[in-house]
Amino acid sequence: MIMASRLLVGMAVACLLLLLPACTDSPELTLGVSPTEPAPAIAARLESIAKRSGLQLTLVSYPTESELTTALAQGDLDLAVLEQPPGPVPGMGIIASLYPSVLHVLTRVEAACTGASVYDSLLGQAVFAGNVGSAGSRLLNELSEIGIAPQTGEMRVLTSAFGETPDTFLIFGGLLSRDARSRLQGYCLLPLGQAGRSLAGGAAFRFPHLERFTLPDGVYPELASSDVTTLAVRTLLLGHSSLPEAVAFDLAQVISDSSAELGEVYPLARVGVFAPLDPARLSLPVLPGAQRYQDKDSPGLLERYAEVLALVVTIGIALSSALVAWLRVRRQARKDRLDVYFKRLLELRSELAVSTQAEEVAAQVRSLQATVTQLLVDERIEPDASLVAFISLSGEVLREAEDSRRAP
C-alpha cells in the first residue's frame, strides 16, 4: 500500500514537471507594422530574434500608420513599430528606440538645385509628401507652421505620386534604396538651410519629436555633392500600456543585445538602438519595464553622490580632528592652572616648616581649596590624578598646620 502511494506521488510530480514549461512560456504577442520601409524588414528580424529568446511575436500588417496607431492605442495590438508621434497618445508607451526615419527633400526645380532655399523650391510647385495623415504629410504641415515651407495654399500638395509628376518630393522614412534613387534621376537633395544657415535646429527646437540629422557626403552621390542637413524622427518599438513589466524589460534587453543584427537589415539601426531616450524630447512615456532596463546600468545613489560623500567625510574627519585637538589644549590649560595652585600649596607647606604663623598658612590653604573647588564648578573639570594629589596634599598641609598650632 505504501509503495503504491509513493508511486502515485512520483507520477504526480513527474506530470507537474512536464507541465511546468508550458505554464512558464511567454505569452504570444502581436506586433503591428505599416508598409513604410524599413519597418517590415525590421519587424521580421525582430520576430526571429525574439523567438530565439523565448518570446513569441506574431506580425500584423496595417495599410497606414494612422490605423496602426489607433489599433495599438485601443489595445488591439500588444506592440507596434511606429515613428514617435508629435504629441502624447493615451494607451501606449516606449519600449526601445529602433532607428531614425529621415526626411529627404528632393526637387527637380533647377533654381533650387543651384542654391535656392527649400521654401523657394516648394513655393507654387507640385509637392508630394505622402498620403494624407502620413508622417511625411504631418511633417510638411509642421515645416509650413514655422516658415521653412510655404503655407498649404501656396503650393499644390498632391495626394498621389502617380499621374502628375511632382516637382518636389518629401520622402520620410528609411534610406533610399538603389532602385528608388534610379527613379529619381533629374532630382537633387536639398538641405534644410541656405548659405550656411541650418533651419533643422530651429525645427527641432520648435517640435521636440524632430531631431537634427546629417546625411554624410557619399551616401547619395547621384543626389548630393556634400553633407546634407535634414530632420529625422525616431522610429520606436511601442507597447500597449497593459504590457507586463517583465515582458517590456525582456524586449528592451533583446533589442539592445541585437543591435548588430538589426544593423544588417538597416544600417541606421546601429545608431538608433543606442540613442539615449531623453524624456525632454519624448512625446510618450517609457513603459516601466523598459525604464527599469534603461536604468540597470545607471549608477546607484552612492555612486552618483560618491564625490559629495567623500567631501563630507573628509570635512567630518577634519572637524573631528580639530575638536579633539581643541579638547586636548583645553584639558592641558586646566591642568596647567591646577599645577599653579599645586605649586603654591608646596610653597605654603615649606613656609609652615619655618614659620610660626600656622593659622595664616591654614587660611591660605583653605583659600586655595575654595578657589580650586570653584574652578571645578565653573569649568566642569573632571577629577584626575592632579586634582586628587592637590586635595590630598592640601588636607595634609592643614593637618600639619593644626599640629603646629597645638604644639607648645
C-alpha angles and dihedrals in degrees: 000000000000092000091051091052091050090049092052091049091049092050091049092051091048091052091050091051090051092049095045097081090052090051093051098046113123115254118261110257130203117226117198122206137177125219093252108121133272091018096084093050092046091048092050091051090047089054090053094045093047092050091057088051094052097259118126114216126181116196118226119187123215123191096225138025092237091058090047091051092050093049092052094045091051093050096248087125134038096208140013140185104228142149114255107271119235091243141017119294116198118234100033142077143180124274101171145339113252111177142322119266106218131213115230116192107194124177138173092201103126095213092053093051090056096053111296119139128260088250092058093045090056100039110109092349133122105259129188117194100162134274120330108279094019123130091255092052092050091048092052089054091050092050089050090051093059096039101253089113128032121259116275092257092055094063136038107250109202121211093205136034090216122085107021112042110237119238089210133024126203100198113185120188139051129353113297114262122232089253092053092049091050089058091051097066110147093031127105130205114245126209120224094250145044136231094001095317116123116206094182093083091055092049091050090050092050095045111032094197088066121080132197110249133182124211103207122231109270098035089099106014092169093053105036137022098202143022113307121212113211142141134273138189123208117250107216141190101239128192135198114259091245093061110125114256093234092054092050089050092050093048093050090050094047092052093047092050093047102050092117092052092048088048089061088062096042122006095215090061087079087061098041101049094058097039107120117248102236108195090210090064099040122098092193132051121251110247112250095246092050091046089052089055092047090052097045093095095037115114115262125239094273092047093048093051098032094117092047091048091048089052091049091049091048092050090046092052091047092050091046091051091048091049092050091049091049092050090050092050091048092047090050091049090054090048091050090054091050089049089057091055091043090053091050089050091055090050091053090050090053091048090051090061093058102027131082092204096093094152092054091050091048090051091053091049091052088049090054090049091051091048093051091045091053089047089055091053097043099044098027093233112190115231112261139161093281092053093047090049091050093050093047094047094045090052091048092050091051090052091049090049091051092049091049091050092053095046113105 
